């Protein structure tokens, strides 16, 4: 999946070096894109990976390698597993990470819990990521498309806000679904969407941004995003 961003002009985060976690896995990512959910999940699990940044315009890595040879669609994320397999699509990658590191408890073990996880990954991917944020963030989208997305998306935020009242996480504890949700909700700072109108969502975002796995991911990716913006402007 690809995530489109505008400049996060009012988004202040502490800077940090990009960091190299090792070479057992390779995560192909773009700064602050939905791929950040996998970085958060790996942080949460305390596991290593090599993070390979992709220029979403040129479809090349920062080393100049052709990303289309990895994912012909050119979308991030893609994950090369430690046994050499390549996995596409954010929800699939997140579930792979949860299954690969079960001790991190990033996904439920029971059948119904797994169903709920699927429910929330589908909701985030379709109702928030693609239906709401992609058109709102896309500077090339017709104004009518952005207005339609905003009007329709508000009911999705109402639904999410009601669900989060009295809950710390989407499931009983932090899961890969939370990693995806906090990533997507972070994009609101670059949109007209004011999360303060949804107190439970606003509290959720503020709480999860303090979580070490999330704070660490943001501290790494925000400076990379700024560098990406400068490259595009030059």
Secondary structure, DSSP 8 states (H G I E B T S, - for coil): --------TT------------SSSEEEE-TTSTTHHHHHHHHHHT---EEEEEETTTTEETT--BGGGT-TT--S-EEE-TTS-EEESHHHHHHHHHHHTGGG--S-SSHHHHHHHHHHHHIIIIIIIIIIIIHHH-TTS-HHHHHHHHHHHHHHHHHHHHHHTT-SSSSSS--HHHHHHHHHHHGGGGSS--GGGSHHHHHHHHHHHTSHHHHHHHHHHHHHHHHHHHHHH-
